[in-house]
Structures are given as structure tokens and as C-alpha cells.
């Protein structure tokens, strides 16, 4: 994954940013990986990102609100809402915290 990638949608280039969901439990991390399929990748969490189990799921999304919605929907479907440590947007090699509640 690079920091940003583009896809064409309705003949327009849509820039996709990288997001990282960090988890409190290995169970939640593995469940998210299965739910995201090839759209997500389980990775070790960088030291500056909080994660109780040390793993996170890296995925692409067009903006913060869609990334929050996707993470919250999957967590709700899996019943692991309380096992997410955080959501982070990757920007210029660093991670910015993205609030999961609005």
C-alpha cells in the first residue's frame, strides 16, 4: 500500500487514503481481516499507534467519514465494537487519529 491511490469512478479519479483500525484483541483483528477480505490487510501496528494486541487492519477509503462508517458497520456486524482501540488516517508517513464517534 502507498499512502494514496486513485481509482476511476464514473470517469472521475477518486483519491483513496489509507486508514488503520487498531484492536484490543487478536480475535477482533482476525475477524476484521476476514470481513474485509482482499480489501484489507492485517499489519503490525506502528509504535506511535495504540493497539492492545499489536495488530491493525490497513484499508483504503475516500474520506474520514466513509472510513468511520465502514469501520463502525463492520465492528457492529461482528459484535466487536468495544475491542477497537482506534482509527487512524495515514498522512505523509504519520498517523492521525480519526474519531469513531460523531
Residue pairs with C-beta under 8 A, 6 or more apart in sequence:
1 18
1 41
1 58
1 60
2 18
3 17
3 18
3 90
3 91
3 92
3 93
4 15
4 16
4 17
4 18
5 15
5 16
5 60
6 13
6 14
6 15
6 16
7 13
7 14
7 16
8 14
14 62
15 62
16 60
16 61
16 62
17 60
17 61
17 62
17 63
17 67
17 89
17 90
17 91
18 58
18 59
18 60
18 89
18 90
19 58
19 59
19 60
19 61
19 67
19 71
19 87
19 88
19 89
19 90
19 98
20 43
20 45
20 49
20 56
20 57
20 58
20 87
20 88
20 89
20 90
20 95
21 32
21 56
21 57
21 59
21 71
21 84
21 86
21 87
21 88
22 45
22 49
22 50
22 51
22 55
22 56
22 84
22 85
22 86
22 87
22 88
23 29
23 32
23 51
23 52
23 53
23 55
23 56
23 57
23 80
23 83
23 84
23 85
24 51
24 52
24 53
24 82
24 83
24 84
24 85
25 52
25 53
25 80
25 83
26 53
26 55
27 80
27 83
28 53
28 75
28 78
28 80
28 83
28 84
29 42
29 53
29 55
29 56
29 57
30 42
31 78
31 80
32 40
32 42
32 57
32 74
32 75
32 78
32 80
33 40
33 41
33 42
33 57
35 74
35 77
35 78
36 57
36 59
36 74
39 59
39 60
40 57
40 58
40 59
41 57
41 58
41 59
42 55
42 56
42 57
42 58
43 55
43 56
43 57
43 58
44 54
44 55
44 56
45 51
45 54
45 55
45 56
46 95
48 94
48 95
49 56
49 86
49 88
49 95
50 85
50 86
51 85
51 86
52 85
56 88
58 90
59 67
59 70
61 67
61 70
64 89
64 98
67 87
67 89
67 98
68 87
68 98
68 99
68 100
68 102
71 84
71 87
71 100
72 81
72 100
75 81
75 83
75 84
84 100
86 97
86 98
86 100
87 97
87 98
87 99
87 100
88 95
88 96
88 97
88 98
89 95
89 96
89 98
